[in-house]
Amino acid sequence: MTNTSTTPPIKHGFKEGLIEEAKKAFALTVYFGTWFCSLTFLALTSLDERPIPLTPFGMSLIKAALCAKFMLIAQAVFPIKVDKNNGIIKSLFIESMLYLIIVLMLNYLEAGIDGLIHGKEFLISMTAFGQNNPLRVFAMAMVYWLIVWPYLVFIGMKLKLGSNATVAILFGSKS
């Protein structure tokens, strides 16, 4: 017999909630940053550029923080739900597509605002996202989805099994 109950969410005050959100944002930024820096390293070594410049890694970390922020906004607007009849994978697949669309829209919006800040037209700057190449945007979306998918499965496991059980399954128990 398996225990399918989850622990009820803990009610936090404003300060505790803010700290929890900051921890989630930091962890997600580190996760995305690891991926984005790895992809940056791959791209730079593919170009055989020597010495390898550090600036692209800083930009990767900034992009990771922005993507983490966008992901947390998407989760706040559309909280993750796991249907026990469909399981984690089936339940989260459609949600992962929704999160991907939201993050892409926010990236386009960010590009437009960045253009305004630099004295360019909003719509022109917005359409310049992904170097104005739909295939590049699609390729970025595919890679982003592959990065986000394990995170969503992890969150789905935490929702259904609880944090302690998920951490014990993935990383072993503390004993």
Buried (B, 14 or more C-beta within 10 A) or exposed (E): EEEEEBEEEEEEEEEEEEEEEEEBBEEBBEBBBBBBBEBBBEEBEEEEEEEEEEEBBEEBBEBBBBBBBBBBBBBEEEEBEBEEEEEBEEBBEEBBEEBBEBBBEBBBBBBBEBBEEEEBEBEEBBBBBBEEEEEEBEEBBEEBBEBBBEBBBBBBBBBBBBEEBBBBEEEEEEE
